[in-house]
Amino acid sequence: PWMTSDATEIDSSLKSNPSPGELFSDPDGELIISEKQRKRFHSWRRPMELLNRHTTQPPCLIHHVDAYDIVQTLVSDCSFVSSLAVAANYEKRFKRGLITTAIFPQRNGYPIYNPAGKYYVRLYINGVARRVVVDDRLPTDALGNLLCSYSRSRNEYWVSIIEKAFLKVL
């Protein structure tokens, strides 16, 4: 379950320039990827490793939340992605955080990129707030294209991190 202390606990993993040994890898292991993903899968990559391929801007967790920025790829989770789009539209229209209040670490109530790659995501499963811990390693093909859902703003990773947390719970 999600505990109030979870929001501040993850701050201890924040370091501006972590060494390779300080990068977080999920102790639960890598997610099982779908058959479609396996056919194109090349490696798990972190946002910093994707910079040259898609953008020169530094990675961020959320620049802005917008449903029209969500791109679904090979993962067959369209009901989750559509729910994420509804939450994004709600947050944008009513200025009430649904997505921005679900991802940690945060500064001043807003999710921030963690160079160490560790995130806590608060998901409500059967009406109970759950803490889901994930790393930022994402499945890619040989060209460095993400094989998971992502944001059109290519240096943003909120879509991929929330999707990864949801798939981990499943």
N, C-alpha and C positions, 0 to 999 in steps of 0.2 A: 504493500500500500504506500501511497504518497504520504510523507511526513512533512510537517511544516519546516523542519530543519533541513530538508533536502535542498531547498532553494539556496541556502548559504553554504552547505557542505561542499558542493562542487566547485566553489570559488578557489578552494585549495589546489585544484589541478591547473589553474591558470598560470601560465608562464609565457613571457613574450617570445622567447626563442628556445623552446625545449630541444634537448638533444634527442637523437634517434631513440635512445633508451628510455626517454621520458614520454614518448608518444603512447597514448592509450590504445590498447587492443582489447576488445571485448573478451573477457574470460570465458564467456559462453560460446565463443567461436564464431565462425562466419555463418551468415544466414545461408540456408539452402536456396539456391537460385532455380528459377523455372527452367523447363526444358528449352524454351525459346531463348532464354538468356544463356544457357550452357552452350548452345550452338555458336554463339558469337562471343562468349566470355573469353577475356584475355587475362585480366588481373584486377585486383582490388587496389584502388588508388585513393589517395587523400586529396582534399581540395588544393593543397599547395602543389601537388603533382599535376594538376589539371590546368594550372594557370597558363602556361605557354600555348596550350592547344586552343583554348576558348577565349581567354581574356588576359590582359596584362594587369587588370585591377586586382588588388589583394582580395582574398576571399572574405566574405562576410556571411553572417547567418541570415539576416534579413535587412534588406535595404528598404523595401516596401512590400506590403502584403497585397497581392492582386490575383484574383482567380484566373484572369486571362494570361498570367505568366506561367501557369502550371502546364507542364507537358508530360503526358503519360507515354511510356515507352513499352517495353516488352512484358512488364509485370501485369498479370491479369487481376488487377485490383480496382477496376473501374468504379465500383460502388464506393470504395474508400476515397479515391481521387475526387469523385464528384462531391462527397461529403466535405473534403478538404476545400474544394472550390466554394461551396456554400458557406463554410466558416470564414473563408477569406473575404467573400462578398459582404457578409454580415459585419465583420470587423471593419472593413473599409467604409461601409455605409453608416454604421452606427457609432463608429469610433470606440468600440468596446472590444478589448482584446480577447480573442479566443485562441488565436495562433500565437501571438506574441507573449501570452501568459503561460504557454505550455512548454516552452523550451528554455533550458538553463544550461550554462550560466547566463546571468543577466547583470546589467549595470543600469541603474536608474529605472528599473522595471522594464527593460528592453533586452531581448536576447542578443548575445554577442558571440562572435567567432572565438573558439577555443583552439589556439595553436597546438595544444596537446591532444586534441581530437576526442575529448570525452564530453558527452552530453547526457543530461537527464531530460526525459520528455514525460510530461504529466498527461496521461491518457485516461479517460473515463471509460472503464470497461464494466458493463452491467451496473452502472450507476456508482461505481467506486473509483476514486482517483487512484491510479497506479503509477509508480515510478518505474520507468523503463530506461535502463542505461544502455547507451549505444556508443560505438566509436564512429569516426567519420570516414571509414574506408568504404568506398562505393564501387560497385561492379562496373567495369568498362570493357569495351572491345579493343582490338589491337590499335585502333586509331585514337584511343582516348575518349571515345564517346560514351556517355553514361548509358547504362542498360537499366536504369531505374528512373522513376519520375524525377523531374527536375524543374527549376525555374528558368524561364526564358532569359532572365537576368543572370547570365552564366557565372557570375561570381557569388551568387546567392545559393545557400544550401538548405534552407528551411524545408522545402518540399521533400528533398531526399532524406533528410534526418527524420522528419515526422513519419514518412512512409516506412523507413527502416525500423523505427520503433514499433509501428503498428504491425509490421510483418513479423517482428521478433515475438510480440505477444501471441500472434497466431501460431 
